[in-house]
Amino acid sequence: MAKKAAHVSVHIKETRGNVEKLIRKFIKKAKKVKVVEQVRNRQYYKKPSVKKEEKRRRAGRARQREQQKRLKAQQRRDRRK
């Protein structure tokens, strides 16, 4: 399951010659495509069982965060009544 190569580019015309803006835009695009994260993940070999365990943990944390969001939203709605 190979991912496509991420091509991140920003042209100087997009930022009207502003170098700082160009760098910020490039960093945002690189984060969105997860270039740095991908490099870190490929830096060392991980056994498939370890990858699976990490994926399971991330999914669990995401579920917890989503549940907390729903709970807080419900509490806000209840306070209004």
Secondary structure as the mmCIF struct_conf table of DSSP 4:
data_model
#
loop_
_struct_conf.conf_type_id
_struct_conf.id
_struct_conf.beg_label_comp_id
_struct_conf.beg_label_asym_id
_struct_conf.beg_label_seq_id
_struct_conf.end_label_comp_id
_struct_conf.end_label_asym_id
_struct_conf.end_label_seq_id
HELX_LH_PP_P HELX_LH_PP_P1 ALA A 2 ALA A 6
TURN_TY1_P TURN_TY1_P1 ILE A 12 GLY A 17
HELX_RH_AL_P HELX_RH_AL_P1 VAL A 19 VAL A 33
TURN_TY1_P TURN_TY1_P2 LYS A 34 LYS A 34
HELX_RH_AL_P HELX_RH_AL_P2 VAL A 35 GLN A 43
BEND BEND1 TYR A 44 TYR A 44
HELX_RH_AL_P HELX_RH_AL_P3 PRO A 48 ARG A 80
#
